[in-house]
Amino acid sequence: MALPVFSQEKISSDNAPKIKIDSLYREDQFYFSFTFTTLQNKPSGLTQDKFSSGFSLGFLRDFPINKTRTIAIAPGIGLAYNNYNQNLKISEQNNVLEYSILDSN
C-alpha cells in the first residue's frame, strides 16, 4: 500500500527572482477549426444525408489594458462556413420562422 505525500516550502519574497515585464509582449492568435454537425432527438421523417460539415478561421489582435499586461481585449476578424445536409426546410413568413420536413422524393 502506498500513501501519496506532498510537501511544499515557502520561499521568501526577498529571494524570489524579479520579473521584468516585456512591454512589447502580445498574444495575437490565428485560429482554424473544422466542425461536423449531427442531429440528435430527431422527429420522425427528418434525415441527415452525407456530412454536415463546416470550418472557421480568423485572427485575433491582443491589446493589453493594464501595465502588467495580464488583462487584455482581443478584437479580430474571422470567417465561418457551415453546410447542412438534411431534409428540414426553414423559411420565414411575416417575421416568423417556420420549420417543415421535405418529402424524400
HELIX and SHEET records of a PDB file:
SHEET    1   A 3 GLN A  29  PHE A  36  0                                        
SHEET    2   A 3 SER A  53  LEU A  60 -1                                        
SHEET    3   A 3 GLY A  76  ASN A  82 -1                                        
SHEET    1   B 2 PHE A  63  PRO A  64  0                                        
SHEET    2   B 2 ALA A  72  ILE A  73 -1                                        
SHEET    1   C 2 LEU A  88  GLN A  93  0                                        
SHEET    2   C 2 VAL A  96  ILE A 101 -1                                        
END                                                                             
